[in-house]
């Protein structure tokens, strides 16, 4: 896969969701060779790094730089960067001018559930997920940061040695559209807002929430008349399965799509009992979400 294709799709999506006080500076080498990787996981990696950078600048604004280049590692690099077996790498970096980190914080950022944010602002899994993705791709990640001086996350992924590279991705502008009313819930505000804008451009009437309780109150409003509910699965307080069950109790024929970045067996029985129309694996491309929504809305009946 070509990392630049993932990054180039994400950047406009991201620009639409972040504050205007944050300037974006892309530096993408279009000719960077391919890596052997999972596009879905790389998409998630880039989104998590960018979301983390935006959070670091949420109060004072700043500059978000996202770059990609080919890098040939030196002997010194190979000694300093553990875990890499190839000198030829694709280097992806995300740099912010935010609050930065001290050494104590930097030493813990890849720990699951570790977060410096206040309660309700995040799960502490974003950078832990990034670390897992990098390791699963036989790559390495470097972090440089000082308090008040921003942070740079540099991901190194070994270049693919195979000559049988995939053809460039075809971006389809003719994503299916509609005019139905959609209730969209995701506890990550950037994802919720980006999805709202993407679906609104396709003609849908979209109402977004990051809090499941607030979403349920909106659903109970008789004048809302939502045609479809799209909800994240893993959320604090009330998870997507619990929300879907309560929606089903109120209006059994409601069409529901659940989105999850987790393969959690603990939820499978609940989702099966609720008879969810579709379960989608995050991160999602906007075109994938649009197709799934249209298919669910066009289905003849709700089980």
N, C-alpha and C positions, 0 to 999 in steps of 0.2 A: 504494500500500500504506500501511497505518497502522502506524507504528513501534511504537505502544503494544501492539499485538497480539503482536508478536514479543517485546518485553520482558516482558510479563505471562506469556508461556509459559515464558520462560527462568528467571525468578526463583525459582519453587518448585523447579525442577530444580537450580538452583545452590545454594539453601539446603540441600538434602539432601546436598551434597557438600563444603561448606566447614566448617572447624572451628567449634565452638561458641564459641570465643574471638572470633570475628568477628561483629559485629552488622550485620544488613542493614537499611538504611533506604531503602525505595523512595519516590519522589516522582513519580508518573506522572500527567500530565494526560490523562485519558481522552478529552477532546475535542480533542486536538491534531490539526490537519488532516493529510491524507495527503501523502506525498511520492512522487515517481516513482522507484521503486527495485526492486531484486531482493531478495525476502524471504530467500532463502538467503544472500546476501552480507551483508545487514543482521544476520541471525542470527549469522553468523560474526563480524562486527564486534563485536557486543555481548558474545559469549562471550569473545573474545580480550581485550577491555578489562577485563572482570570477572576473568578468570583472571590477568591481569597485576596487577590490584589486590590480589587474594587473595595472590599470591606476595609482594607487597611487605609483607604483614602476617603472613606464615606463622609467624614466630617469636614475635612479641609480641601478636598479635591486634589488634583495632581495630574501626573502623566502615567498612563499605562502603555508600556511597550511590549509588544509581542513579536518575537523574531524567530526565524528558522534559517539555518545555513548548514552546509556540509563542513565537517571538521575532521582533520587528520590529527590524531593524538600523537604527541611526542613521547619519547622514553620516560621523561619526567611525569608526563600526564598519566601514563599507564601505571606508574608506581603510586602516584597520588590518588588516582581514582580507582578504587577497588571494585572488582566484580565485572569489569569489562574485558572481553577476550578479543575485541576487534579494534584496530586503530581507526578505521573509517566509521564515522558516526554522523547521524543527523542530530544537530544540536537545536533544541527548542528552548527558548528562554522567555520568561515572563517577568518583567521588571516594573516595580511601582515606586512612587516617591512618597509613600505613606509613612506610618508611624515607626516602622522598623521593629527590630527585636534585639533583646539582649542575649548573651550567650546561654543563659539559663533557659529562656523560652525557646531559643533555637534548637537546643538539645532535645526538646520534647515534642516538637511540632508534628512528628509523624506517628505519635502515639495515638491509638484509638481513643476517642472521647475527650482528648485534651483540647481545650479551647480557651482563648483569652477573651472571648465575647461574653456579653451578659446573657443571662438566662433567656431562652426563647429566640436568640439570634442565630443559633446554629447547633449542630449535633456534635461537632468535633471529629467528624469522620472524613471531611473533605481531603485533608492532606494525608491522612492514613490511607485513604483509597488511592491517592496519587502514588504513594510509596509502594503499595502492593502492585499497582499496574506497571510501574517502572521495573520492579523486580521480575514480574512475570514475563516481561519482554527482554530480559537479560541486559537491561540498561543500568544507568546510574543517574543520580540526581545530586546536584551541588547547590548549596544555599549560601548566599552572602548577604549579611544585613547588620546594621548597627542602629541603635535607638535614634529615632529622628532622621535617619538617612535612607529610609525605604528598604526594599528587599529585592533580590534577584534569585529566581529559581531557574536553574539550568538543567534540562533533561537531555541525556545522551542516549541515543538508541542506535544499536549496530546497524550498519547498512546491509541491505539484502544482497547476497552474492549471486542469486539466481538471475539468469538472463531472461527467464520467462516471467516478465513483469506484467501486472494487470494493466488493462487499458484504462485511460483516464476516466474518472467518473463522469457520467452524463447528468447534468443538472436539468431537471424538467421544470419548465415554467408553468405547465398546464396542470398544476395540482388541483384535485377536485375541490369544488367550492360549495357554498350553501348559504342559506339565510336563517337557519335554525338558531335557537337560543341555547347556549352552552354555559354550564356552571363549571368552572375550572378551579381546582384546589391543589396547591403545592406549597409546602412550608418554606421553600426557598424563593424569596421574592424575585430575584432576577429571572428564574425559570418561569414563574407565573406571569410576569409582565411580558417577557419575550413571547410566550405562547399566546397571550392575549392579542398582542399586536400582529403576530403571524396569522392567527385565525381570523382576526378582524379584517385583514387585507383580503381574505378569501370570501368575505361577505357575511360571516357569522356574527351574531350578537353575543359577545362573550362577557361574562361577569367573573372576575377572579378574586380569590381569597387565599391568604396564607394561613388562616386559622379555621380549622374544620367546624368549630362551634358557630362561628360567624357565617360560614357557608350554609350550615344547616338552618340557621335563622332565615337566610335569604331564600332557601329552598321552600320554607314553610309559608312564604308570602304568596297568597293566592294569585296575585297579579303577575308573578314572575313567570310561571308556566314554562319551566326549562324543558327542552326536548332531550337533553343529554347531560350527564354528569361525567366529568373526567377528573379523577382524583389520584394523587400520589398515594402510595401504600404506606411507607414508613414516615410517620409524622408524630411529633410529641403530643401528648394529651389524648388524642383520639386518632387511631390509625385509619388508613383508607378502608380496610375491611369493616371496621366498626361503623364508620360513616356510611358506607354502602348499605349495611344492614338496617341502619336507622332510616335511610332514604327509602329502602324497600318496604319497611313497615308503614311508611306514610303513603307511598304511591308505588304499588307492586310492579307496575308496567314501565317504570322509569328505565331508560337505557343507560348503562354505566360502563365506563372504561376505567381500568385501574392501571397506573403506571408505576413501575418499580425498578430500582437499580439493584435489587437484592434477590438472590435465589433462596428465599426463606421458606422452608417446608412448614414452619409453624402457621403460616397464613393460608396454606393451600386448602385445608378443610373448610375454613371460613369462606374463602372465595368460591369454592365449589357449592357450598350450601346456599350462598346468596345468588348463584347463577349469573355471575358477571358476564357481560357480552364479550369483552375482550380484555386480555392482560398484555400490556406492552412493556418491553424491557428498555429502561433508560440507560444512557441518554438517547433521546429520540431526534432524528432528523425531522424538520418541519414537514417535509413531504410524506414521511412515514405516518406521522400523526394525522395529517389531512386525509390520507387514504383510509386509515382505520376508522376515523370519525364518519366518513361518508358511507363506508360499508355497514357500520353499526346502525346509522340512521336509516339506511335504505333497506335493512332487513325487514321482512314481512311482519314478523311477530317478535315479542319479547317472551322468553321462556317463563 
